[in-house]
Amino acid sequence: MTAFKKSINIFRRTATRLVTSGLLDKQSVNFPNSSEVKRILITRPNHRLGNQLLITPLVKEVHEQFPEAKIDLFLKSNLGGLIFENYNYVDKIMSLPKKHFKELGRYLLAWTKLKQKKYDLVINAEACSSSGRLSTKLSRAKHKFFGFERHHNLITCQDGIHISKYPIYCLRYFLRQSPTAEVLPSLEIKLSSKEISSGRKLLKRYADLNKPTICLYTFATDKKCFEKVWWSNFYENLVKVFPDYNIIEILPVENISALDFKIPSFYSKNIREIASFISQTSLFVTGDCGIMHLAAATQTPTVGLFNVTDKDMYGPYNNGCLNIDVNLKNQLDICHSIETHIESLIHYDLEA
């Protein structure tokens, strides 16, 4: 990106934040009859895979609260259509282009479409998002929930810090409900039976299906990405602790490997195909990235390795997930922690 574009983006974010900074009043509303709510808009205009996956529990929560309502989404990039493909109660998805300057016409059209519909309720999924606030402000709705930023300290639940759980707790507060009254919905990409079967066939090409499979993803952005030597040492210890497991690497879209392709590697640019593949593995291990949340969304036990970001806020969210701060453990200790975690999952399944 050129210096000029960077300057424009900084100005745009600052201006939007100033314009929308007064939209976070501690408002609330009560719907005595949920059936009166027929159309809902949830807005999360962020292009990252992880951030869009992380609103799936909120979308499910809204459906549970208002089962007769159709839900529209205001997102960014084309990922929404893939993530919410089998959500039959999600109606329309309006998407801003990832690169505004290159697709200015489409960018303006998306904002125009936002004004064309009238909603009973609009929900901003992330209170600190200035674009989320702006889209909520510009939408046409009787009731609007802009969200509560964390400094309001309204949510005191132990896990309320989590980026995916916090919006649900806030929505319940907004609806004058106890935030912890019901179990939170899970992160989920709804795979069809055909996709699950296809994932099984794909895995068979790379692994012995008679053995459990550990899947690694060795790529992340910026400082979240571990160095090659770290992954190499981790893999050597993983083999020692799990000698009877298949170990496979899933490659990023850049088609690079921190392990230099020395183990079987699966490559695809199709998000749903990757998800179907992961769904057939026994365990997924990676750093903090969007694919980590994709793995958790398949209900596969997922281990998130954190070195700079807050594991309690950004960790994989679902039953069977584990968050590890790698600054506190060496690679062998991490592998033993994973071993203990797997044993606890097996014990839990047997008890169930």
Secondary structure, 3 states (H helix, E strand, C coil): CCHHHHHHHHHHHHHHHHHHCCCCCCCCCCCCCHHHCCEEEEECCCCCHHHHHCCHHHHHHHHHHCCCCEEEEEEECCHHHHHCCCCCCEEEEEEECCCCCCCHHHHHHHHHHHHHCEEEEEEECCCCCHHHHHHHHHCEEEEEECCCCHHHCCCCCCCCCCCCCHHHHHHHHHCCCCCCCCCCCCCCCCCCHHHHHHHHHHHHHHCCCCCCEEEEECCCCHHHCCCHHHHHHHHHHHHHHCCCCEEEEECCCCCCCCCCCCCCEECCCCHHHHHHHHCCCCEEEEECCHHHHHHHHCCCCEEEEECCCCHHHHCCCCCCCEEEEHHHCCHHHHHHHHHHHHHHHHHHHHHC
